[in-house]
C-alpha cells in the first residue's frame, strides 16, 4: 500500500537538479487562464503581469487595430505571430531561467490609451492562454455576462465555505481518509501504484522515490489525489507553492487548498499529497502533474493516471 507500508520505498533515482536556488529571484504573482483586461482611457496605467509557459501558446486579442508590437527578448520565443488585431507567443524551453519579458502594444487609431504594456513571467506550469483586451465602451450584454459570472463565483464560494465548515474538525476528502489510515482498496477507495509508469522531465528540482494515485466519489462529485515521496538533492529547502494537473487536451485541474505547508529539507525525503475535485467521469487518461515552489523550482511528472 502507500508510502508508509511495510513494502518500503523504491531505490532513489536522483534527477538533475536545477541551478542553485539562492541565485534565483522568487516568481512574481501572475495571471493565468482566460484573462480579460480593461485598458480604457480612465483605467490605471499599471503593467499587467501575465504567466507564460514554455511550449504553451498565449493569445492576445484586442478590439482595436494594432500599429506595432514591441516584444523584449523576441529571439528567445519559439514562435511569435502578429495579426491586425492580435498576436500570439510560444515561449521556448530555454526561457525557464530568464527574467520576466516586457511587451508593449501600440494601437493604430490614436485614441487613448495609445499603448498597453504587459510583463510576461515564465512560469513552470501556469499560462495566460487567452488575453482579451477591451478599450471601448462595452455593451449591456457584457455587463449581464459579468453579473452572471459574479453570481456563479459567489455560489462556488458558498459551496467552498460549506465544505470547509464541514471539514474544520480535521482534514477532509481523501486527505482525511489518509490521515486515519483508511485510504486503501479494501474500503472502496481505489489506489494505483504509479512509480514505474511516471515519466519525470529533466532538470527536476526533486528526485522521485515513489508515487501513488487515488480516486473516490460518484458521477456528480468526487476527488482524486496523488501522493509522492520525493527527495531534495539541493542545498535549499523546497516548499510547495502550487500544483496543477494538465490533460492531453489542455484541460487543467487545480488542487484543493491544504492548510499544512509541505516543505522538504536539503538532502532529505518528504511526502507531498495533492488533491483535486474530479468526478468519476473526469480525470480519465494520462495527465501531467507540475509542482513548484516560490523560487520557480519545479517537478514535472508525465503519465499520471488514476484508478
ZADO-1210 file (C-alpha; in nm, 4 decimals, padded with zeros to 6 digits):
<atoms>
<atom x="00.0000" y="00.0000" z="00.0000" code="UNK" pos="1"/>
<atom x="00.1003" y="00.3682" z="00.0126" code="UNK" pos="2"/>
<atom x="00.4318" y="00.5123" z="00.1060" code="UNK" pos="3"/>
<atom x="00.4265" y="00.4232" z="00.4748" code="UNK" pos="4"/>
<atom x="00.3589" y="00.0495" z="00.4100" code="UNK" pos="5"/>
<atom x="00.5993" y="-00.2297" z="00.5093" code="UNK" pos="6"/>
<atom x="00.6862" y="-00.2879" z="00.1445" code="UNK" pos="7"/>
<atom x="00.9218" y="00.0078" z="00.1786" code="UNK" pos="8"/>
<atom x="01.0297" y="00.2649" z="-00.0725" code="UNK" pos="9"/>
<atom x="01.1849" y="00.2030" z="-00.4114" code="UNK" pos="10"/>
<atom x="01.5505" y="00.2904" z="-00.4696" code="UNK" pos="11"/>
<atom x="01.6192" y="00.6587" z="-00.5163" code="UNK" pos="12"/>
<atom x="01.6704" y="00.7810" z="-00.8717" code="UNK" pos="13"/>
<atom x="01.8149" y="01.1263" z="-00.8402" code="UNK" pos="14"/>
<atom x="01.7291" y="01.3646" z="-01.1188" code="UNK" pos="15"/>
<atom x="01.9463" y="01.6505" z="-01.2367" code="UNK" pos="16"/>
<atom x="01.8758" y="01.9405" z="-01.0072" code="UNK" pos="17"/>
<atom x="01.8190" y="02.2962" z="-01.1147" code="UNK" pos="18"/>
<atom x="02.0649" y="02.5801" z="-01.0590" code="UNK" pos="19"/>
<atom x="02.1287" y="02.6890" z="-00.7040" code="UNK" pos="20"/>
<atom x="01.8006" y="02.8409" z="-00.5865" code="UNK" pos="21"/>
<atom x="01.9838" y="03.1010" z="-00.3783" code="UNK" pos="22"/>
<atom x="02.0739" y="03.2769" z="-00.7037" code="UNK" pos="23"/>
<atom x="01.7144" y="03.2872" z="-00.8292" code="UNK" pos="24"/>
<atom x="01.4589" y="03.5598" z="-00.7744" code="UNK" pos="25"/>
<atom x="01.1202" y="03.4363" z="-00.6479" code="UNK" pos="26"/>
<atom x="00.8497" y="03.4332" z="-00.9150" code="UNK" pos="27"/>
<atom x="00.6240" y="03.7411" z="-00.9038" code="UNK" pos="28"/>
<atom x="00.2471" y="03.6779" z="-00.8968" code="UNK" pos="29"/>
<atom x="00.0979" y="03.6490" z="-01.2462" code="UNK" pos="30"/>
<atom x="-00.2436" y="03.5880" z="-01.4015" code="UNK" pos="31"/>
<atom x="-00.3225" y="03.2668" z="-01.5893" code="UNK" pos="32"/>
<atom x="-00.6063" y="03.1041" z="-01.7822" code="UNK" pos="33"/>
<atom x="-00.8545" y="03.3261" z="-01.9683" code="UNK" pos="34"/>
<atom x="-00.7856" y="03.6896" z="-01.8766" code="UNK" pos="35"/>
<atom x="-00.9988" y="03.9952" z="-01.9586" code="UNK" pos="36"/>
<atom x="-00.8323" y="04.3366" z="-01.9200" code="UNK" pos="37"/>
<atom x="-00.9927" y="04.6818" z="-01.9337" code="UNK" pos="38"/>
<atom x="-00.7467" y="04.9430" z="-02.0645" code="UNK" pos="39"/>
<atom x="-00.9838" y="05.2321" z="-02.1237" code="UNK" pos="40"/>
<atom x="-00.8648" y="05.5937" z="-02.1049" code="UNK" pos="41"/>
<atom x="-00.9651" y="05.6168" z="-01.7369" code="UNK" pos="42"/>
<atom x="-00.8086" y="05.2827" z="-01.6415" code="UNK" pos="43"/>
<atom x="-00.4991" y="05.2662" z="-01.4176" code="UNK" pos="44"/>
<atom x="-00.1675" y="05.2775" z="-01.6034" code="UNK" pos="45"/>
<atom x="-00.0142" y="04.9837" z="-01.4156" code="UNK" pos="46"/>
<atom x="00.1531" y="04.6979" z="-01.6002" code="UNK" pos="47"/>
<atom x="-00.0411" y="04.3697" z="-01.6039" code="UNK" pos="48"/>
<atom x="00.1693" y="04.0667" z="-01.5119" code="UNK" pos="49"/>
<atom x="00.0785" y="03.7538" z="-01.7079" code="UNK" pos="50"/>
<atom x="00.2038" y="03.3944" z="-01.6871" code="UNK" pos="51"/>
<atom x="00.3537" y="03.2199" z="-01.9898" code="UNK" pos="52"/>
<atom x="00.4802" y="02.8613" z="-02.0036" code="UNK" pos="53"/>
<atom x="00.7329" y="02.7029" z="-02.2405" code="UNK" pos="54"/>
<atom x="00.5668" y="02.5332" z="-02.5397" code="UNK" pos="55"/>
<atom x="00.2169" y="02.6614" z="-02.4487" code="UNK" pos="56"/>
<atom x="00.0509" y="02.9237" z="-02.6702" code="UNK" pos="57"/>
<atom x="-00.0659" y="03.2557" z="-02.5230" code="UNK" pos="58"/>
<atom x="-00.3052" y="03.4563" z="-02.7425" code="UNK" pos="59"/>
<atom x="-00.3627" y="03.8325" z="-02.7042" code="UNK" pos="60"/>
<atom x="-00.6838" y="03.9678" z="-02.8637" code="UNK" pos="61"/>
<atom x="-00.7731" y="04.3381" z="-02.8966" code="UNK" pos="62"/>
<atom x="-01.0873" y="04.5275" z="-03.0024" code="UNK" pos="63"/>
<atom x="-00.8768" y="04.7773" z="-03.1986" code="UNK" pos="64"/>
<atom x="-00.6189" y="04.7552" z="-03.4780" code="UNK" pos="65"/>
<atom x="-00.2527" y="04.7401" z="-03.3785" code="UNK" pos="66"/>
<atom x="00.0239" y="04.9654" z="-03.5098" code="UNK" pos="67"/>
<atom x="00.3105" y="04.7526" z="-03.3799" code="UNK" pos="68"/>
<atom x="00.4177" y="04.5124" z="-03.1075" code="UNK" pos="69"/>
<atom x="00.7476" y="04.5574" z="-02.9228" code="UNK" pos="70"/>
<atom x="00.8472" y="04.2286" z="-02.7572" code="UNK" pos="71"/>
<atom x="01.1509" y="04.2141" z="-02.5310" code="UNK" pos="72"/>
<atom x="01.3682" y="03.9071" z="-02.5878" code="UNK" pos="73"/>
<atom x="01.1802" y="03.8131" z="-02.9061" code="UNK" pos="74"/>
<atom x="01.4677" y="03.5870" z="-03.0105" code="UNK" pos="75"/>
<atom x="01.4071" y="03.3615" z="-02.7091" code="UNK" pos="76"/>
<atom x="01.0486" y="03.2766" z="-02.8055" code="UNK" pos="77"/>
<atom x="00.9880" y="02.9634" z="-03.0082" code="UNK" pos="78"/>
<atom x="00.7163" y="03.1381" z="-03.2060" code="UNK" pos="79"/>
<atom x="00.5728" y="03.4912" z="-03.2336" code="UNK" pos="80"/>
<atom x="00.2892" y="03.5758" z="-03.4738" code="UNK" pos="81"/>
<atom x="00.1259" y="03.9174" z="-03.5242" code="UNK" pos="82"/>
<atom x="-00.2078" y="03.9964" z="-03.6897" code="UNK" pos="83"/>
<atom x="-00.4184" y="04.3090" z="-03.7469" code="UNK" pos="84"/>
<atom x="-00.5795" y="04.2983" z="-03.4023" code="UNK" pos="85"/>
<atom x="-00.3974" y="04.0186" z="-03.2209" code="UNK" pos="86"/>
<atom x="-00.0681" y="03.8448" z="-03.1574" code="UNK" pos="87"/>
<atom x="00.0444" y="03.5162" z="-03.0057" code="UNK" pos="88"/>
<atom x="00.3612" y="03.3908" z="-02.8389" code="UNK" pos="89"/>
<atom x="00.5017" y="03.0477" z="-02.7616" code="UNK" pos="90"/>
<atom x="00.7946" y="03.0617" z="-02.5154" code="UNK" pos="91"/>
<atom x="01.0843" y="02.8216" z="-02.5627" code="UNK" pos="92"/>
<atom x="01.2199" y="02.5759" z="-02.3057" code="UNK" pos="93"/>
<atom x="01.5321" y="02.7915" z="-02.2850" code="UNK" pos="94"/>
<atom x="01.3300" y="03.0730" z="-02.1242" code="UNK" pos="95"/>
<atom x="01.2678" y="02.8888" z="-01.7958" code="UNK" pos="96"/>
<atom x="01.5583" y="03.0681" z="-01.6241" code="UNK" pos="97"/>
<atom x="01.5078" y="03.4110" z="-01.7867" code="UNK" pos="98"/>
<atom x="01.3770" y="03.7223" z="-01.6150" code="UNK" pos="99"/>
<atom x="01.0225" y="03.8423" z="-01.6998" code="UNK" pos="100"/>
<atom x="00.9949" y="03.9821" z="-02.0540" code="UNK" pos="101"/>
<atom x="00.8141" y="04.3091" z="-02.1334" code="UNK" pos="102"/>
<atom x="00.5797" y="04.3516" z="-02.4313" code="UNK" pos="103"/>
<atom x="00.4233" y="04.6831" z="-02.5386" code="UNK" pos="104"/>
<atom x="00.1388" y="04.7045" z="-02.7891" code="UNK" pos="105"/>
<atom x="00.0749" y="05.0309" z="-02.9778" code="UNK" pos="106"/>
<atom x="-00.2707" y="05.0969" z="-03.1235" code="UNK" pos="107"/>
<atom x="-00.3301" y="05.2372" z="-03.4720" code="UNK" pos="108"/>
<atom x="-00.6366" y="05.4546" z="-03.4043" code="UNK" pos="109"/>
<atom x="-00.4602" y="05.7212" z="-03.1958" code="UNK" pos="110"/>
<atom x="-00.7182" y="05.7001" z="-02.9175" code="UNK" pos="111"/>
<atom x="-00.6219" y="05.6966" z="-02.5517" code="UNK" pos="112"/>
<atom x="-00.4531" y="05.4978" z="-02.4240" code="UNK" pos="113"/>
<atom x="-00.2129" y="05.4835" z="-02.7167" code="UNK" pos="114"/>
<atom x="-00.0431" y="05.1691" z="-02.5865" code="UNK" pos="115"/>
<atom x="-00.0614" y="04.8973" z="-02.3253" code="UNK" pos="116"/>
<atom x="00.2261" y="04.7075" z="-02.1635" code="UNK" pos="117"/>
<atom x="00.2383" y="04.3571" z="-02.0185" code="UNK" pos="118"/>
<atom x="00.5049" y="04.1765" z="-01.8191" code="UNK" pos="119"/>
<atom x="00.5379" y="03.8122" z="-01.9218" code="UNK" pos="120"/>
<atom x="00.6534" y="03.5876" z="-01.6365" code="UNK" pos="121"/>
<atom x="00.7875" y="03.2462" z="-01.7376" code="UNK" pos="122"/>
<atom x="00.6016" y="03.0099" z="-01.5031" code="UNK" pos="123"/>
<atom x="00.6650" y="02.6343" z="-01.4618" code="UNK" pos="124"/>
<atom x="00.3013" y="02.5439" z="-01.5312" code="UNK" pos="125"/>
<atom x="00.0635" y="02.8399" z="-01.5488" code="UNK" pos="126"/>
<atom x="-00.0104" y="03.0280" z="-01.8721" code="UNK" pos="127"/>
<atom x="-00.2457" y="03.3078" z="-01.9761" code="UNK" pos="128"/>
<atom x="-00.3991" y="03.1096" z="-02.2613" code="UNK" pos="129"/>
<atom x="-00.6241" y="03.3893" z="-02.3965" code="UNK" pos="130"/>
<atom x="-00.5984" y="03.7570" z="-02.3026" code="UNK" pos="131"/>
<atom x="-00.8897" y="03.9769" z="-02.4184" code="UNK" pos="132"/>
<atom x="-00.8007" y="04.3475" z="-02.4064" code="UNK" pos="133"/>
<atom x="-01.1006" y="04.5836" z="-02.4116" code="UNK" pos="134"/>
<atom x="-01.0566" y="04.9556" z="-02.4940" code="UNK" pos="135"/>
<atom x="-01.4078" y="05.0596" z="-02.5983" code="UNK" pos="136"/>
<atom x="-01.7356" y="05.1056" z="-02.4098" code="UNK" pos="137"/>
<atom x="-01.8783" y="04.7650" z="-02.3608" code="UNK" pos="138"/>
<atom x="-02.2410" y="04.6708" z="-02.4443" code="UNK" pos="139"/>
<atom x="-02.5092" y="04.5814" z="-02.1896" code="UNK" pos="140"/>
<atom x="-02.4619" y="04.2128" z="-02.2766" code="UNK" pos="141"/>
<atom x="-02.1084" y="04.2270" z="-02.1387" code="UNK" pos="142"/>
<atom x="-02.2259" y="04.3591" z="-01.8013" code="UNK" pos="143"/>
<atom x="-02.5027" y="04.0988" z="-01.7939" code="UNK" pos="144"/>
<atom x="-02.2383" y="03.8318" z="-01.8527" code="UNK" pos="145"/>
<atom x="-02.0203" y="03.9857" z="-01.5826" code="UNK" pos="146"/>
<atom x="-02.3136" y="03.9756" z="-01.3388" code="UNK" pos="147"/>
<atom x="-02.3742" y="03.6092" z="-01.4196" code="UNK" pos="148"/>
<atom x="-02.0050" y="03.5366" z="-01.3641" code="UNK" pos="149"/>
<atom x="-02.0139" y="03.7156" z="-01.0279" code="UNK" pos="150"/>
<atom x="-02.3222" y="03.5179" z="-00.9232" code="UNK" pos="151"/>
<atom x="-02.1529" y="03.1926" z="-01.0277" code="UNK" pos="152"/>
<atom x="-01.8362" y="03.2804" z="-00.8329" code="UNK" pos="153"/>
<atom x="-02.0442" y="03.3680" z="-00.5259" code="UNK" pos="154"/>
<atom x="-02.2161" y="03.0307" z="-00.5473" code="UNK" pos="155"/>
<atom x="-01.8808" y="02.8499" z="-00.5721" code="UNK" pos="156"/>
<atom x="-01.7506" y="03.0456" z="-00.2725" code="UNK" pos="157"/>
<atom x="-02.0578" y="02.9481" z="-00.0711" code="UNK" pos="158"/>
<atom x="-02.0106" y="02.5809" z="-00.1611" code="UNK" pos="159"/>
<atom x="-01.6424" y="02.6013" z="-00.0650" code="UNK" pos="160"/>
<atom x="-01.7324" y="02.7709" z="00.2641" code="UNK" pos="161"/>
<atom x="-01.9791" y="02.4926" z="00.3417" code="UNK" pos="162"/>
<atom x="-01.7190" y="02.2281" z="00.2561" code="UNK" pos="163"/>
<atom x="-01.4544" y="02.3883" z="00.4795" code="UNK" pos="164"/>
<atom x="-01.7062" y="02.4236" z="00.7629" code="UNK" pos="165"/>
<atom x="-01.7907" y="02.0531" z="00.7373" code="UNK" pos="166"/>
<atom x="-01.4226" y="01.9581" z="00.7416" code="UNK" pos="167"/>
<atom x="-01.2982" y="02.2006" z="01.0092" code="UNK" pos="168"/>
<atom x="-01.2836" y="01.9221" z="01.2706" code="UNK" pos="169"/>
<atom x="-00.9953" y="01.7657" z="01.0745" code="UNK" pos="170"/>
<atom x="-00.8684" y="01.7194" z="00.7201" code="UNK" pos="171"/>
<atom x="-01.1460" y="01.6332" z="00.4773" code="UNK" pos="172"/>
<atom x="-01.1755" y="01.4477" z="00.1497" code="UNK" pos="173"/>
<atom x="-00.9067" y="01.1964" z="00.0609" code="UNK" pos="174"/>
<atom x="-00.6623" y="01.3713" z="00.2974" code="UNK" pos="175"/>
<atom x="-00.8912" y="01.2907" z="00.5877" code="UNK" pos="176"/>
<atom x="-00.9145" y="00.9249" z="00.4896" code="UNK" pos="177"/>
<atom x="-00.5364" y="00.9115" z="00.4514" code="UNK" pos="178"/>
<atom x="-00.4817" y="01.0734" z="00.7919" code="UNK" pos="179"/>
<atom x="-00.6763" y="00.7972" z="00.9676" code="UNK" pos="180"/>
<atom x="-00.5227" y="00.5161" z="00.7614" code="UNK" pos="181"/>
<atom x="-00.8362" y="00.4353" z="00.5604" code="UNK" pos="182"/>
<atom x="-00.7046" y="00.5145" z="00.2133" code="UNK" pos="183"/>
<atom x="-00.6890" y="00.1672" z="00.0619" code="UNK" pos="184"/>
<atom x="-00.8588" y="-00.0665" z="-00.1848" code="UNK" pos="185"/>
<atom x="-01.0345" y="-00.2690" z="00.0841" code="UNK" pos="186"/>
<atom x="-01.2809" y="00.0093" z="00.1741" code="UNK" pos="187"/>
<atom x="-01.3687" y="00.1117" z="-00.1791" code="UNK" pos="188"/>
<atom x="-01.1129" y="00.3892" z="-00.2384" code="UNK" pos="189"/>
<atom x="-00.9095" y="00.2552" z="-00.5312" code="UNK" pos="190"/>
<atom x="-00.5352" y="00.3170" z="-00.5228" code="UNK" pos="191"/>
<atom x="-00.2826" y="00.2825" z="-00.8034" code="UNK" pos="192"/>
<atom x="00.0936" y="00.2391" z="-00.7729" code="UNK" pos="193"/>
<atom x="00.2349" y="00.4907" z="-01.0235" code="UNK" pos="194"/>
<atom x="00.6110" y="00.4804" z="-00.9759" code="UNK" pos="195"/>
<atom x="00.7009" y="00.2624" z="-01.2722" code="UNK" pos="196"/>
<atom x="00.4628" y="00.4466" z="-01.5055" code="UNK" pos="197"/>
<atom x="00.5648" y="00.8062" z="-01.4362" code="UNK" pos="198"/>
<atom x="00.7980" y="00.9938" z="-01.6717" code="UNK" pos="199"/>
<atom x="00.9839" y="01.2723" z="-01.4852" code="UNK" pos="200"/>
<atom x="01.1071" y="01.5556" z="-01.7056" code="UNK" pos="201"/>
<atom x="01.4756" y="01.6567" z="-01.6937" code="UNK" pos="202"/>
<atom x="01.6065" y="01.9315" z="-01.4640" code="UNK" pos="203"/>
<atom x="01.3622" y="01.8446" z="-01.1856" code="UNK" pos="204"/>
<atom x="01.4212" y="02.0142" z="-00.8504" code="UNK" pos="205"/>
<atom x="01.3385" y="01.6953" z="-00.6581" code="UNK" pos="206"/>
<atom x="01.4039" y="01.3249" z="-00.7119" code="UNK" pos="207"/>
<atom x="01.1085" y="01.0883" z="-00.7354" code="UNK" pos="208"/>
<atom x="01.1151" y="00.7920" z="-00.4968" code="UNK" pos="209"/>
<atom x="00.7628" y="00.6502" z="-00.5092" code="UNK" pos="210"/>
<atom x="00.4140" y="00.7547" z="-00.6194" code="UNK" pos="211"/>
<atom x="00.0506" y="00.6531" z="-00.5723" code="UNK" pos="212"/>
<atom x="-00.2807" y="00.7858" z="-00.7055" code="UNK" pos="213"/>
<atom x="-00.6307" y="00.7568" z="-00.5568" code="UNK" pos="214"/>
<atom x="-00.9912" y="00.8146" z="-00.6615" code="UNK" pos="215"/>
<atom x="-01.3162" y="00.8407" z="-00.4640" code="UNK" pos="216"/>
<atom x="-01.6639" y="00.9725" z="-00.5373" code="UNK" pos="217"/>
<atom x="-01.9550" y="00.9499" z="-00.7781" code="UNK" pos="218"/>
<atom x="-02.0546" y="01.0749" z="-01.1240" code="UNK" pos="219"/>
<atom x="-02.1683" y="01.4043" z="-00.9656" code="UNK" pos="220"/>
<atom x="-01.8988" y="01.4672" z="-00.7069" code="UNK" pos="221"/>
<atom x="-01.5601" y="01.3188" z="-00.6361" code="UNK" pos="222"/>
<atom x="-01.1925" y="01.3580" z="-00.5572" code="UNK" pos="223"/>
<atom x="-00.8637" y="01.2315" z="-00.6948" code="UNK" pos="224"/>
<atom x="-00.5252" y="01.2585" z="-00.5256" code="UNK" pos="225"/>
<atom x="-00.1584" y="01.1979" z="-00.5994" code="UNK" pos="226"/>
<atom x="00.0826" y="01.1043" z="-00.3200" code="UNK" pos="227"/>
<atom x="00.4545" y="01.1390" z="-00.3895" code="UNK" pos="228"/>
<atom x="00.7666" y="01.0502" z="-00.1966" code="UNK" pos="229"/>
<atom x="01.0350" y="01.2946" z="-00.3122" code="UNK" pos="230"/>
<atom x="01.3928" y="01.3728" z="-00.2100" code="UNK" pos="231"/>
<atom x="01.5586" y="01.7142" z="-00.2165" code="UNK" pos="232"/>
<atom x="01.9135" y="01.6880" z="-00.3607" code="UNK" pos="233"/>
<atom x="01.9665" y="02.0645" z="-00.3495" code="UNK" pos="234"/>
<atom x="02.1090" y="02.2983" z="-00.0862" code="UNK" pos="235"/>
<atom x="01.7903" y="02.4892" z="-00.0058" code="UNK" pos="236"/>
<atom x="01.4559" y="02.3794" z="00.1344" code="UNK" pos="237"/>
<atom x="01.1804" y="02.3211" z="-00.1206" code="UNK" pos="238"/>
<atom x="00.8331" y="02.4368" z="-00.0099" code="UNK" pos="239"/>
<atom x="00.5302" y="02.3588" z="-00.2249" code="UNK" pos="240"/>
<atom x="00.3774" y="02.6788" z="-00.3631" code="UNK" pos="241"/>
<atom x="00.1422" y="02.5394" z="-00.6256" code="UNK" pos="242"/>
<atom x="00.0398" y="02.2427" z="-00.8371" code="UNK" pos="243"/>
<atom x="-00.1634" y="02.1727" z="-01.1480" code="UNK" pos="244"/>
<atom x="-00.2784" y="01.8663" z="-01.3409" code="UNK" pos="245"/>
<atom x="-00.2961" y="01.9197" z="-01.7172" code="UNK" pos="246"/>
<atom x="-00.4655" y="01.6748" z="-01.9535" code="UNK" pos="247"/>
<atom x="-00.3800" y="01.5890" z="-02.3121" code="UNK" pos="248"/>
<atom x="-00.6356" y="01.8428" z="-02.4432" code="UNK" pos="249"/>
<atom x="-00.5082" y="02.1241" z="-02.2210" code="UNK" pos="250"/>
<atom x="-00.7747" y="02.0882" z="-01.9512" code="UNK" pos="251"/>
<atom x="-00.6486" y="02.1789" z="-01.6063" code="UNK" pos="252"/>
<atom x="-00.7341" y="02.0659" z="-01.2540" code="UNK" pos="253"/>
<atom x="-00.6281" y="02.2957" z="-00.9693" code="UNK" pos="254"/>
<atom x="-00.5601" y="02.1361" z="-00.6292" code="UNK" pos="255"/>
<atom x="-00.7747" y="02.1877" z="-00.3238" code="UNK" pos="256"/>
<atom x="-00.6126" y="02.4043" z="-00.0546" code="UNK" pos="257"/>
<atom x="-00.4031" y="02.2350" z="00.2122" code="UNK" pos="258"/>
<atom x="-00.3707" y="02.4106" z="00.5463" code="UNK" pos="259"/>
<atom x="-00.0376" y="02.2394" z="00.6183" code="UNK" pos="260"/>
<atom x="00.2555" y="02.3672" z="00.4065" code="UNK" pos="261"/>
<atom x="00.4746" y="02.0934" z="00.2607" code="UNK" pos="262"/>
<atom x="00.8483" y="02.1601" z="00.2953" code="UNK" pos="263"/>
<atom x="01.1350" y="01.9228" z="00.2099" code="UNK" pos="264"/>
<atom x="01.4753" y="01.9935" z="00.3647" code="UNK" pos="265"/>
<atom x="01.8012" y="01.9654" z="00.1645" code="UNK" pos="266"/>
<atom x="01.9277" y="01.6081" z="00.1493" code="UNK" pos="267"/>
<atom x="01.6082" y="01.4635" z="00.2986" code="UNK" pos="268"/>
<atom x="01.2990" y="01.2885" z="00.1633" code="UNK" pos="269"/>
<atom x="00.9500" y="01.4248" z="00.2084" code="UNK" pos="270"/>
<atom x="00.5906" y="01.3451" z="00.1236" code="UNK" pos="271"/>
<atom x="00.3626" y="01.5546" z="-00.0981" code="UNK" pos="272"/>
<atom x="-00.0107" y="01.4843" z="-00.1255" code="UNK" pos="273"/>
<atom x="-00.2131" y="01.6926" z="-00.3706" code="UNK" pos="274"/>
<atom x="-00.5886" y="01.6518" z="-00.4037" code="UNK" pos="275"/>
<atom x="-00.8247" y="01.7632" z="-00.6823" code="UNK" pos="276"/>
<atom x="-01.2008" y="01.7779" z="-00.7316" code="UNK" pos="277"/>
<atom x="-01.2968" y="01.5342" z="-01.0097" code="UNK" pos="278"/>
<atom x="-01.5996" y="01.3140" z="-01.0677" code="UNK" pos="279"/>
<atom x="-01.5681" y="00.9523" z="-01.1802" code="UNK" pos="280"/>
<atom x="-01.6156" y="01.0740" z="-01.5387" code="UNK" pos="281"/>
<atom x="-01.3314" y="01.3245" z="-01.5093" code="UNK" pos="282"/>
<atom x="-00.9535" y="01.2828" z="-01.4753" code="UNK" pos="283"/>
<atom x="-00.9561" y="00.9968" z="-01.7240" code="UNK" pos="284"/>
<atom x="-00.6468" y="00.9157" z="-01.9277" code="UNK" pos="285"/>
<atom x="-00.2927" y="01.0417" z="-01.8768" code="UNK" pos="286"/>
<atom x="-00.2178" y="01.3759" z="-01.7095" code="UNK" pos="287"/>
<atom x="00.0944" y="01.5822" z="-01.6471" code="UNK" pos="288"/>
<atom x="00.1464" y="01.6908" z="-01.2846" code="UNK" pos="289"/>
<atom x="00.3549" y="02.0015" z="-01.2209" code="UNK" pos="290"/>
<atom x="00.4654" y="02.1087" z="-00.8718" code="UNK" pos="291"/>
<atom x="00.6634" y="02.4264" z="-00.7995" code="UNK" pos="292"/>
<atom x="00.7966" y="02.6322" z="-00.5113" code="UNK" pos="293"/>
<atom x="00.8214" y="03.0087" z="-00.4566" code="UNK" pos="294"/>
<atom x="01.1515" y="03.0210" z="-00.6480" code="UNK" pos="295"/>
<atom x="01.0007" y="02.8513" z="-00.9526" code="UNK" pos="296"/>
<atom x="01.1904" y="02.5247" z="-00.8938" code="UNK" pos="297"/>
<atom x="00.9612" y="02.2644" z="-01.0423" code="UNK" pos="298"/>
<atom x="00.8958" y="01.8921" z="-01.0660" code="UNK" pos="299"/>
<atom x="00.7091" y="01.7791" z="-01.3794" code="UNK" pos="300"/>
<atom x="00.5767" y="01.4221" z="-01.3959" code="UNK" pos="301"/>
<atom x="00.4128" y="01.2880" z="-01.7085" code="UNK" pos="302"/>
<atom x="00.1739" y="00.9919" z="-01.7480" code="UNK" pos="303"/>
<atom x="-00.0138" y="01.0423" z="-01.4213" code="UNK" pos="304"/>
<atom x="-00.3232" y="00.8217" z="-01.4237" code="UNK" pos="305"/>
<atom x="-00.5927" y="00.7370" z="-01.1711" code="UNK" pos="306"/>
<atom x="-00.7703" y="00.4121" z="-01.0762" code="UNK" pos="307"/>
</atoms>
